Structures are given as C-alpha cells and as structure tokens.
Amino acid sequence: MALEQIAKPWLFLAPMAGYADWAFRELCYGLGAEVTVSHLMPAEGFAGRPRRLLAAFGRCHGERPFFVQLYGKYPEHFQRAARALTDALPLAGIDINMGCPAQRVVGSSHGSALLREPERAAAIVAAARAGTHLPVSVKIRGGWDSCVAPEFARLLEEAGASLLTIHGRTREQQYRGRVDLAMIAATKRAVGIPVVGNGDVVDVATARAMLATGVDGIMVGRGAIGNPGLFAELRAALKGEPRYLGGHEVSVELIRRHARLAWQEGGDRAFRDLRKHLIAYARGSLAAAQLRKGVERVSSWPALEEWLDEFAAAPRLPCPGPRAAPSSRQARPDF
Ligand SMILES: Cc1cc2nc3c(=O)[nH]c(=O)nc-3n(C[C@H](O)[C@H](O)[C@H](O)COP(=O)(O)O)c2cc1C
C-alpha cells in the first residue's frame, strides 16, 4: 500500500537495530502502527551480494507499507542497492540513513556524518532515485552540532527525496536533552514534501506536541519498546478509531503474541532475542527486578510460560503516570 492511501497523521514505528525486527514490526502493525522501517543495512552489501543480505532480512509485511533503510557513502552503491531491493521485495520505499550518531558509523563518514557533506548527501538521494521507481525517504537529525536541517532538507528535496523524517536532536546531542520541536517545525516549513517528526513521543500528549509542529506523521521509537500498545492509543486519540481503544495494555496475551511472532521467524533462537523485550514489558511491575533476573531462563515455551506466570502474579504499579522512554543506554545494544 502506498503512503498516500493512508490518512494523516501517519504513524511510523522507528527503525531500531536490535529491537524493531520482523516480529516487533508485525506486532506493532497489529496494534496500529501504519508504516515501519528496517534497521540500517549497508548499501554496499546490497550492491555486492544481495542474495545473502536479502535472506537475512526475513519476510516483508505483505500489503503494509515497509521501507528498507540503507546507509553508506558512495552514491553508486545506493543506486545498485535500490534497484536490487526494488526488484526483490514488495517495498513502500527506500529509506536513507543520515541520522545515525554512533561513532563506528560516523567514523566511516556514514549516517549523520553526511549532514556535514550536503553535496554527497544530495548525490546519494539522486542515485537512489535513479535505481528505483519507489519513493526515496531520508532520515536526518537536525544537524551535526548546530541546526542545519531546513537548508539540508531543501537540498534533499531538490535531489529527489519524496519524504523526510527528522529526529529533532543534533548528532552532538546524541540522545541527551529534549527533542527540539522548533527545529522540526522549521524543517517542515522549509520543504514541500511530507515530513515525519521523531523524538521523545511516549504518549498522546507528546504525540500532539509533535503534531503541533505541522508534520505529516510521527515516528515512535523507544516509547514503543515495552509499550507497543502506544500505537493503539495514538490511533484512538489522533484518528478517532474506536476499535483500537481496548486490549492493548501490556498483558500476558500481548507478550505471548509477540513471542509467537518471534518464534515463527526464528524458532527457539528467538527466545534469546525476546529477553530484552521481556525486560521492557516488566517495567511498571512491582517485581521488575525479579522479573529481569528471570528472563535469563527464558529459552523455550515452557520457560516463557513460567516467566509469564510470575509476570501475571506480580502487581503493577498503581499509577505509572506518563511513560518515560527507556534511556538510549538501556535500549541501544547494537546501535
Ligand atoms: C536501540 C535503537 C536502535 C536504533 N536503530 C536505528 C537504525 O537502525 N536506524 C535509524 O535510522 N535510527 C535508529 N535508531 C534511532 C531511532 O529510530 C529514533 O530516531 C530515536 O530513537 C529517537 O526516537 P525516539 O525518541 O522515539 O526513540 C535507533 C534507536 C534505538 C534506541
């Protein structure tokens, strides 16, 4: 399905290496997320031996809009990768990472390092466009150490980008401080293409604040970890869809659903990857510390059921208040 067929504001699940895998994306679609994006993948790899990487991808998501995200620095890699992906997978578009702040990524002039190389960034977008008929989107931060996003965004639009996502922090800020909504609003005003706002959306109030910047959609990352039902709440509050009102709290059934999807994809291996999600689901439980320790034993269905018994027996905190996103340190194992 093309993005234009979905009523605004669009609700995106953020790319999150180590968390937003196929199973989590499927879970979030089921709870109301409308668009998802893969974690960053090397454009160079797709240009070289795409079959191995395509296999590593797992499945796509049927009709639901799904973007594959690429990183790299050579325009020709993006052109070849965009072509290989377009031929092989039913995608809604190709996303280009120009926001990753991790040292090992920017150290090779990838990710947010491209914010300092606007000409190369524009050439990358133009090359990706030349490789696909699909929309090409770009995920940026506000700048390297100061805000350059409005001019940078205009350049990307001229180069052929069809959509931009902006995380309202600079690279220097990493995940510190609060997201800068004024920077997002200025970027939206600077371009004619749709803009998705990203950063610190953890509940309906923060989503509304993000939408007040004028963006066309919001992208939720850490706020969905341990709380994927946030999408259901957002669908109900922002789009008035009553069918999303109930049954999305973190519950034994929701966790089982997540585990079934993960197992479908990875068999028993999936339990290990599920553990960090279980820890996140246990937030808000009075027995969180105990449950955290218990996840080490979760390596099979019976072990998961035992953990779920403990989870169900533990009282939840009476009034959790607005949910805080897990800190970037808690939720950034491979990024
Ligand atoms: C564990 C983790 C992995 C991430 N991986 C990616 C990635 O592969 N590509 C990307 O563009 N952003 C990645 N991000 C950044 C998020 O997509 C998002 O921009 C950032 O977390 C801010 O949004 P939030 O406040 O809603 O979490 C990652 C973030 C986290 C926490």
The ligand as an SDF file (V2000), in Angstrom:
LIG
                    3D

 31 33  0  0  0  0  0  0  0  0999 V2000
   18.0520    0.5630   20.0320 C   0  0  0  0  0  0  0  0  0  0  0  0
   17.9470    1.6000   18.9530 C   0  0  0  0  0  0  0  0  0  0  0  0
   18.3140    1.2920   17.6660 C   0  0  0  0  0  0  0  0  0  0  0  0
   18.2030    2.2360   16.6480 C   0  0  0  0  0  0  0  0  0  0  0  0
   18.4970    1.8920   15.3590 N   0  0  0  0  0  0  0  0  0  0  0  0
   18.2970    2.7790   14.3530 C   0  0  0  0  0  0  0  0  0  0  0  0
   18.5110    2.4190   12.9830 C   0  0  0  0  0  0  0  0  0  0  0  0
   18.8810    1.2720   12.6440 O   0  0  0  0  0  0  0  0  0  0  0  0
   18.3000    3.3760   12.0370 N   0  0  0  0  0  0  0  0  0  0  0  0
   17.8860    4.6550   12.3620 C   0  0  0  0  0  0  0  0  0  0  0  0
   17.6760    5.4870   11.4750 O   0  0  0  0  0  0  0  0  0  0  0  0
   17.6620    5.0100   13.6360 N   0  0  0  0  0  0  0  0  0  0  0  0
   17.8540    4.1060   14.6300 C   0  0  0  0  0  0  0  0  0  0  0  0
   17.5920    4.4640   15.9170 N   0  0  0  0  0  0  0  0  0  0  0  0
   17.0760    5.8250   16.1980 C   0  0  0  0  0  0  0  0  0  0  0  0
   15.5330    5.8140   16.2460 C   0  0  0  0  0  0  0  0  0  0  0  0
   14.9960    5.4370   15.0030 O   0  0  0  0  0  0  0  0  0  0  0  0
   14.9750    7.1940   16.6440 C   0  0  0  0  0  0  0  0  0  0  0  0
   15.3780    8.1370   15.7050 O   0  0  0  0  0  0  0  0  0  0  0  0
   15.4550    7.6570   18.0220 C   0  0  0  0  0  0  0  0  0  0  0  0
   15.3980    6.6100   18.9640 O   0  0  0  0  0  0  0  0  0  0  0  0
   14.5970    8.8370   18.5360 C   0  0  0  0  0  0  0  0  0  0  0  0
   13.2460    8.4820   18.5860 O   0  0  0  0  0  0  0  0  0  0  0  0
   12.5300    8.0600   19.9800 P   0  0  0  0  0  0  0  0  0  0  0  0
   12.7470    9.1770   20.9520 O   0  0  0  0  0  0  0  0  0  0  0  0
   11.0850    7.8690   19.6150 O   0  0  0  0  0  0  0  0  0  0  0  0
   13.1960    6.8010   20.4250 O   0  0  0  0  0  0  0  0  0  0  0  0
   17.7290    3.5430   16.9450 C   0  0  0  0  0  0  0  0  0  0  0  0
   17.3760    3.8590   18.2510 C   0  0  0  0  0  0  0  0  0  0  0  0
   17.4690    2.9160   19.2520 C   0  0  0  0  0  0  0  0  0  0  0  0
   17.0360    3.2950   20.6480 C   0  0  0  0  0  0  0  0  0  0  0  0
  1  2  1  0
  2  3  1  0
  2 30  2  0
  3  4  2  0
  4  5  1  0
  4 28  1  0
  5  6  2  0
  6  7  1  0
  6 13  1  0
  7  8  2  0
  7  9  1  0
  9 10  1  0
 10 11  2  0
 10 12  1  0
 12 13  2  0
 13 14  1  0
 14 15  1  0
 14 28  1  0
 15 16  1  0
 16 17  1  0
 16 18  1  0
 18 19  1  0
 18 20  1  0
 20 21  1  0
 20 22  1  0
 22 23  1  0
 23 24  1  0
 24 25  2  0
 24 26  1  0
 24 27  1  0
 28 29  2  0
 29 30  1  0
 30 31  1  0
M  END
$$$$
